[in-house]
Amino acid sequence: MDPGLLYEPPFTDSHPEGLDGVFRDNDADQIISLVRSFNETVEVEFGVA
């Protein structure tokens, strides 16, 4: 998952700032880190079926 998607709908439906508006800064940073860590373990490229 592209972490940038956390700042687009449907996430901005909950708060205009997306992830940063729903969670504290430190928590949002940790979520982004988790997504990036997960992405590194996945062998599939995004957007490729």
PDB file with SEQRES, HELIX, SHEET and CRYST1 records, atoms N, CA, C and O in Angstrom:
SEQRES   1 A   49  MET ASP PRO GLY LEU LEU TYR GLU PRO PRO PHE THR ASP          
SEQRES   2 A   49  SER HIS PRO GLU GLY LEU ASP GLY VAL PHE ARG ASP ASN          
SEQRES   3 A   49  ASP ALA ASP GLN ILE ILE SER LEU VAL ARG SER PHE ASN          
SEQRES   4 A   49  GLU THR VAL GLU VAL GLU PHE GLY VAL ALA                      
HELIX    1 AA1 PRO A    3  TYR A    7  5                                   5    
HELIX    2 AA2 PHE A   11  SER A   14  1                                   4    
HELIX    3 AA3 LEU A   19  VAL A   22  1                                   4    
HELIX    4 AA4 ASP A   25  THR A   41  1                                  17    
CRYST1    1.000    1.000    1.000  90.00  90.00  90.00 P 1           1          
ATOM      1  N   MET A   1       0.842  -1.179   0.000  1.00  0.00           N  
ATOM      2  CA  MET A   1       0.000   0.000   0.000  1.00  0.00           C  
ATOM      3  C   MET A   1       0.885   1.239   0.000  1.00  0.00           C  
ATOM      4  O   MET A   1       1.856   1.324   0.752  1.00  0.00           O  
ATOM      5  N   ASP A   2       0.546   2.169  -0.830  1.00  0.00           N  
ATOM      6  CA  ASP A   2       1.247   3.450  -0.855  1.00  0.00           C  
ATOM      7  C   ASP A   2       0.792   4.255   0.366  1.00  0.00           C  
ATOM      8  O   ASP A   2      -0.400   4.533   0.494  1.00  0.00           O  
ATOM      9  N   PRO A   3       1.710   4.638   1.269  1.00  0.00           N  
ATOM     10  CA  PRO A   3       1.314   5.390   2.460  1.00  0.00           C  
ATOM     11  C   PRO A   3       0.585   6.692   2.135  1.00  0.00           C  
ATOM     12  O   PRO A   3      -0.196   7.180   2.953  1.00  0.00           O  
ATOM     13  N   GLY A   4       0.823   7.251   0.975  1.00  0.00           N  
ATOM     14  CA  GLY A   4       0.142   8.476   0.572  1.00  0.00           C  
ATOM     15  C   GLY A   4      -1.366   8.306   0.457  1.00  0.00           C  
ATOM     16  O   GLY A   4      -2.113   9.282   0.533  1.00  0.00           O  
ATOM     17  N   LEU A   5      -1.817   7.062   0.273  1.00  0.00           N  
ATOM     18  CA  LEU A   5      -3.248   6.805   0.185  1.00  0.00           C  
ATOM     19  C   LEU A   5      -3.965   7.063   1.502  1.00  0.00           C  
ATOM     20  O   LEU A   5      -5.186   7.219   1.523  1.00  0.00           O  
ATOM     21  N   LEU A   6      -3.224   7.108   2.592  1.00  0.00           N  
ATOM     22  CA  LEU A   6      -3.820   7.383   3.894  1.00  0.00           C  
ATOM     23  C   LEU A   6      -4.224   8.852   4.046  1.00  0.00           C  
ATOM     24  O   LEU A   6      -4.809   9.245   5.055  1.00  0.00           O  
ATOM     25  N   TYR A   7      -3.908   9.645   3.038  1.00  0.00           N  
ATOM     26  CA  TYR A   7      -4.244  11.065   3.040  1.00  0.00           C  
ATOM     27  C   TYR A   7      -5.247  11.398   1.938  1.00  0.00           C  
ATOM     28  O   TYR A   7      -5.384  12.551   1.531  1.00  0.00           O  
ATOM     29  N   GLU A   8      -5.946  10.365   1.464  1.00  0.00           N  
ATOM     30  CA  GLU A   8      -6.964  10.505   0.428  1.00  0.00           C  
ATOM     31  C   GLU A   8      -8.236   9.796   0.899  1.00  0.00           C  
ATOM     32  O   GLU A   8      -8.203   9.052   1.879  1.00  0.00           O  
ATOM     33  N   PRO A   9      -9.370  10.026   0.199  1.00  0.00           N  
ATOM     34  CA  PRO A   9     -10.586   9.303   0.562  1.00  0.00           C  
ATOM     35  C   PRO A   9     -10.343   7.793   0.478  1.00  0.00           C  
ATOM     36  O   PRO A   9      -9.619   7.357  -0.417  1.00  0.00           O  
ATOM     37  N   PRO A  10     -10.890   7.015   1.329  1.00  0.00           N  
ATOM     38  CA  PRO A  10     -11.916   7.316   2.325  1.00  0.00           C  
ATOM     39  C   PRO A  10     -11.356   7.850   3.644  1.00  0.00           C  
ATOM     40  O   PRO A  10     -12.131   8.186   4.540  1.00  0.00           O  
ATOM     41  N   PHE A  11     -10.039   7.938   3.785  1.00  0.00           N  
ATOM     42  CA  PHE A  11      -9.450   8.390   5.052  1.00  0.00           C  
ATOM     43  C   PHE A  11      -9.744   9.852   5.328  1.00  0.00           C  
ATOM     44  O   PHE A  11      -9.913  10.240   6.484  1.00  0.00           O  
ATOM     45  N   THR A  12      -9.808  10.666   4.292  1.00  0.00           N  
ATOM     46  CA  THR A  12     -10.134  12.076   4.492  1.00  0.00           C  
ATOM     47  C   THR A  12     -11.628  12.272   4.760  1.00  0.00           C  
ATOM     48  O   THR A  12     -12.052  13.379   5.094  1.00  0.00           O  
ATOM     49  N   ASP A  13     -12.428  11.216   4.619  1.00  0.00           N  
ATOM     50  CA  ASP A  13     -13.840  11.312   4.989  1.00  0.00           C  
ATOM     51  C   ASP A  13     -13.983  11.436   6.509  1.00  0.00           C  
ATOM     52  O   ASP A  13     -14.942  12.034   6.996  1.00  0.00           O  
ATOM     53  N   SER A  14     -13.033  10.875   7.252  1.00  0.00           N  
ATOM     54  CA  SER A  14     -13.059  10.951   8.714  1.00  0.00           C  
ATOM     55  C   SER A  14     -12.484  12.257   9.226  1.00  0.00           C  
ATOM     56  O   SER A  14     -12.923  12.784  10.248  1.00  0.00           O  
ATOM     57  N   HIS A  15     -11.488  12.779   8.500  1.00  0.00           N  
ATOM     58  CA  HIS A  15     -10.867  14.052   8.878  1.00  0.00           C  
ATOM     59  C   HIS A  15     -10.194  14.629   7.628  1.00  0.00           C  
ATOM     60  O   HIS A  15      -9.563  13.885   6.877  1.00  0.00           O  
ATOM     61  N   PRO A  16     -10.315  15.926   7.394  1.00  0.00           N  
ATOM     62  CA  PRO A  16      -9.730  16.531   6.186  1.00  0.00           C  
ATOM     63  C   PRO A  16      -8.220  16.305   6.036  1.00  0.00           C  
ATOM     64  O   PRO A  16      -7.698  16.318   4.922  1.00  0.00           O  
ATOM     65  N   GLU A  17      -7.518  16.097   7.167  1.00  0.00           N  
ATOM     66  CA  GLU A  17      -6.073  15.885   7.100  1.00  0.00           C  
ATOM     67  C   GLU A  17      -5.717  14.401   7.010  1.00  0.00           C  
ATOM     68  O   GLU A  17      -4.545  14.034   7.106  1.00  0.00           O  
ATOM     69  N   GLY A  18      -6.715  13.559   6.827  1.00  0.00           N  
ATOM     70  CA  GLY A  18      -6.460  12.132   6.713  1.00  0.00           C  
ATOM     71  C   GLY A  18      -5.865  11.557   7.980  1.00  0.00           C  
ATOM     72  O   GLY A  18      -6.322  11.860   9.082  1.00  0.00           O  
ATOM     73  N   LEU A  19      -4.859  10.738   7.828  1.00  0.00           N  
ATOM     74  CA  LEU A  19      -4.236  10.038   8.949  1.00  0.00           C  
ATOM     75  C   LEU A  19      -3.781  10.993  10.054  1.00  0.00           C  
ATOM     76  O   LEU A  19      -3.984  10.713  11.235  1.00  0.00           O  
ATOM     77  N   ASP A  20      -3.174  12.110   9.682  1.00  0.00           N  
ATOM     78  CA  ASP A  20      -2.670  13.065  10.678  1.00  0.00           C  
ATOM     79  C   ASP A  20      -3.781  13.714  11.485  1.00  0.00           C  
ATOM     80  O   ASP A  20      -3.558  14.125  12.624  1.00  0.00           O  
ATOM     81  N   GLY A  21      -4.955  13.810  10.923  1.00  0.00           N  
ATOM     82  CA  GLY A  21      -6.062  14.409  11.644  1.00  0.00           C  
ATOM     83  C   GLY A  21      -6.764  13.440  12.576  1.00  0.00           C  
ATOM     84  O   GLY A  21      -7.412  13.858  13.535  1.00  0.00           O  
ATOM     85  N   VAL A  22      -6.639  12.153  12.303  1.00  0.00           N  
ATOM     86  CA  VAL A  22      -7.307  11.140  13.112  1.00  0.00           C  
ATOM     87  C   VAL A  22      -6.429  10.684  14.271  1.00  0.00           C  
ATOM     88  O   VAL A  22      -6.928  10.388  15.356  1.00  0.00           O  
ATOM     89  N   PHE A  23      -5.118  10.628  14.035  1.00  0.00           N  
ATOM     90  CA  PHE A  23      -4.177  10.138  15.045  1.00  0.00           C  
ATOM     91  C   PHE A  23      -3.202  11.231  15.451  1.00  0.00           C  
ATOM     92  O   PHE A  23      -2.977  12.188  14.710  1.00  0.00           O  
ATOM     93  N   ARG A  24      -2.623  11.076  16.641  1.00  0.00           N  
ATOM     94  CA  ARG A  24      -1.550  11.982  17.075  1.00  0.00           C  
ATOM     95  C   ARG A  24      -0.365  11.801  16.128  1.00  0.00           C  
ATOM     96  O   ARG A  24      -0.229  10.769  15.471  1.00  0.00           O  
ATOM     97  N   ASP A  25       0.497  12.837  16.072  1.00  0.00           N  
ATOM     98  CA  ASP A  25       1.633  12.806  15.146  1.00  0.00           C  
ATOM     99  C   ASP A  25       2.486  11.556  15.307  1.00  0.00           C  
ATOM    100  O   ASP A  25       2.828  10.909  14.317  1.00  0.00           O  
ATOM    101  N   ASN A  26       2.831  11.209  16.542  1.00  0.00           N  
ATOM    102  CA  ASN A  26       3.672  10.048  16.775  1.00  0.00           C  
ATOM    103  C   ASN A  26       2.984   8.761  16.323  1.00  0.00           C  
ATOM    104  O   ASN A  26       3.622   7.883  15.743  1.00  0.00           O  
ATOM    105  N   ASP A  27       1.684   8.652  16.589  1.00  0.00           N  
ATOM    106  CA  ASP A  27       0.934   7.464  16.188  1.00  0.00           C  
ATOM    107  C   ASP A  27       0.848   7.370  14.666  1.00  0.00           C  
ATOM    108  O   ASP A  27       1.009   6.292  14.094  1.00  0.00           O  
ATOM    109  N   ALA A  28       0.594   8.496  14.022  1.00  0.00           N  
ATOM    110  CA  ALA A  28       0.537   8.499  12.558  1.00  0.00           C  
ATOM    111  C   ALA A  28       1.887   8.100  11.971  1.00  0.00           C  
ATOM    112  O   ALA A  28       1.938   7.344  11.000  1.00  0.00           O  
ATOM    113  N   ASP A  29       2.971   8.594  12.542  1.00  0.00           N  
ATOM    114  CA  ASP A  29       4.310   8.225  12.079  1.00  0.00           C  
ATOM    115  C   ASP A  29       4.557   6.732  12.232  1.00  0.00           C  
ATOM    116  O   ASP A  29       5.161   6.107  11.360  1.00  0.00           O  
ATOM    117  N   GLN A  30       4.094   6.162  13.331  1.00  0.00           N  
ATOM    118  CA  GLN A  30       4.271   4.725  13.551  1.00  0.00           C  
ATOM    119  C   GLN A  30       3.454   3.909  12.557  1.00  0.00           C  
ATOM    120  O   GLN A  30       3.910   2.864  12.091  1.00  0.00           O  
ATOM    121  N   ILE A  31       2.266   4.370  12.231  1.00  0.00           N  
ATOM    122  CA  ILE A  31       1.441   3.672  11.235  1.00  0.00           C  
ATOM    123  C   ILE A  31       2.137   3.695   9.884  1.00  0.00           C  
ATOM    124  O   ILE A  31       2.193   2.674   9.198  1.00  0.00           O  
ATOM    125  N   ILE A  32       2.671   4.858   9.494  1.00  0.00           N  
ATOM    126  CA  ILE A  32       3.399   4.961   8.224  1.00  0.00           C  
ATOM    127  C   ILE A  32       4.595   4.020   8.238  1.00  0.00           C  
ATOM    128  O   ILE A  32       4.863   3.357   7.237  1.00  0.00           O  
ATOM    129  N   SER A  33       5.310   3.948   9.336  1.00  0.00           N  
ATOM    130  CA  SER A  33       6.465   3.046   9.445  1.00  0.00           C  
ATOM    131  C   SER A  33       6.045   1.592   9.295  1.00  0.00           C  
ATOM    132  O   SER A  33       6.727   0.807   8.636  1.00  0.00           O  
ATOM    133  N   LEU A  34       4.925   1.236   9.905  1.00  0.00           N  
ATOM    134  CA  LEU A  34       4.422  -0.128   9.781  1.00  0.00           C  
ATOM    135  C   LEU A  34       4.049  -0.465   8.336  1.00  0.00           C  
ATOM    136  O   LEU A  34       4.353  -1.552   7.846  1.00  0.00           O  
ATOM    137  N   VAL A  35       3.393   0.469   7.666  1.00  0.00           N  
ATOM    138  CA  VAL A  35       3.019   0.254   6.266  1.00  0.00           C  
ATOM    139  C   VAL A  35       4.274   0.084   5.407  1.00  0.00           C  
ATOM    140  O   VAL A  35       4.341  -0.818   4.571  1.00  0.00           O  
ATOM    141  N   ARG A  36       5.254   0.941   5.613  1.00  0.00           N  
ATOM    142  CA  ARG A  36       6.507   0.831   4.841  1.00  0.00           C  
ATOM    143  C   ARG A  36       7.230  -0.477   5.129  1.00  0.00           C  
ATOM    144  O   ARG A  36       7.765  -1.105   4.215  1.00  0.00           O  
ATOM    145  N   SER A  37       7.251  -0.892   6.392  1.00  0.00           N  
ATOM    146  CA  SER A  37       7.891  -2.146   6.766  1.00  0.00           C  
ATOM    147  C   SER A  37       7.183  -3.321   6.097  1.00  0.00           C  
ATOM    148  O   SER A  37       7.828  -4.228   5.571  1.00  0.00           O  
ATOM    149  N   PHE A  38       5.875  -3.297   6.120  1.00  0.00           N  
ATOM    150  CA  PHE A  38       5.103  -4.350   5.463  1.00  0.00           C  
ATOM    151  C   PHE A  38       5.406  -4.367   3.970  1.00  0.00           C  
ATOM    152  O   PHE A  38       5.614  -5.428   3.382  1.00  0.00           O  
ATOM    153  N   ASN A  39       5.429  -3.183   3.361  1.00  0.00           N  
ATOM    154  CA  ASN A  39       5.689  -3.087   1.921  1.00  0.00           C  
ATOM    155  C   ASN A  39       7.024  -3.720   1.543  1.00  0.00           C  
ATOM    156  O   ASN A  39       7.150  -4.308   0.469  1.00  0.00           O  
ATOM    157  N   GLU A  40       8.005  -3.604   2.405  1.00  0.00           N  
ATOM    158  CA  GLU A  40       9.324  -4.167   2.118  1.00  0.00           C  
ATOM    159  C   GLU A  40       9.305  -5.690   2.115  1.00  0.00           C  
ATOM    160  O   GLU A  40      10.160  -6.318   1.491  1.00  0.00           O  
ATOM    161  N   THR A  41       8.339  -6.290   2.804  1.00  0.00           N  
ATOM    162  CA  THR A  41       8.273  -7.747   2.865  1.00  0.00           C  
ATOM    163  C   THR A  41       7.419  -8.350   1.753  1.00  0.00           C  
ATOM    164  O   THR A  41       7.444  -9.563   1.542  1.00  0.00           O  
ATOM    165  N   VAL A  42       6.670  -7.523   1.046  1.00  0.00           N  
ATOM    166  CA  VAL A  42       5.796  -7.990  -0.018  1.00  0.00           C  
ATOM    167  C   VAL A  42       6.575  -8.023  -1.326  1.00  0.00           C  
ATOM    168  O   VAL A  42       7.325  -7.097  -1.637  1.00  0.00           O  
ATOM    169  N   GLU A  43       6.395  -9.079  -2.076  1.00  0.00           N  
ATOM    170  CA  GLU A  43       7.137  -9.238  -3.328  1.00  0.00           C  
ATOM    171  C   GLU A  43       6.356  -8.791  -4.557  1.00  0.00           C  
ATOM    172  O   GLU A  43       6.795  -9.041  -5.680  1.00  0.00           O  
ATOM    173  N   VAL A  44       5.221  -8.145  -4.379  1.00  0.00           N  
ATOM    174  CA  VAL A  44       4.388  -7.741  -5.489  1.00  0.00           C  
ATOM    175  C   VAL A  44       4.505  -6.227  -5.672  1.00  0.00           C  
ATOM    176  O   VAL A  44       4.469  -5.477  -4.696  1.00  0.00           O  
ATOM    177  N   GLU A  45       4.645  -5.781  -6.921  1.00  0.00           N  
ATOM    178  CA  GLU A  45       4.693  -4.352  -7.191  1.00  0.00           C  
ATOM    179  C   GLU A  45       3.288  -3.795  -7.181  1.00  0.00           C  
ATOM    180  O   GLU A  45       2.352  -4.460  -7.626  1.00  0.00           O  
ATOM    181  N   PHE A  46       3.126  -2.572  -6.674  1.00  0.00           N  
ATOM    182  CA  PHE A  46       1.809  -1.944  -6.641  1.00  0.00           C  
ATOM    183  C   PHE A  46       1.371  -1.584  -8.050  1.00  0.00           C  
ATOM    184  O   PHE A  46       2.177  -1.168  -8.883  1.00  0.00           O  
ATOM    185  N   GLY A  47       0.089  -1.749  -8.300  1.00  0.00           N  
ATOM    186  CA  GLY A  47      -0.458  -1.404  -9.587  1.00  0.00           C  
ATOM    187  C   GLY A  47      -0.263  -2.470 -10.639  1.00  0.00           C  
ATOM    188  O   GLY A  47      -0.652  -2.279 -11.791  1.00  0.00           O  
ATOM    189  N   VAL A  48       0.328  -3.585 -10.271  1.00  0.00           N  
ATOM    190  CA  VAL A  48       0.547  -4.669 -11.218  1.00  0.00           C  
ATOM    191  C   VAL A  48      -0.341  -5.835 -10.814  1.00  0.00           C  
ATOM    192  O   VAL A  48      -0.299  -6.298  -9.674  1.00  0.00           O  
ATOM    193  N   ALA A  49      -1.132  -6.297 -11.747  1.00  0.00           N  
ATOM    194  CA  ALA A  49      -2.050  -7.413 -11.437  1.00  0.00           C  
ATOM    195  C   ALA A  49      -1.364  -8.747 -11.604  1.00  0.00           C  
ATOM    196  O   ALA A  49      -1.981  -9.789 -11.387  1.00  0.00           O  
TER     197      ALA A  49                                                      
END                                                                             
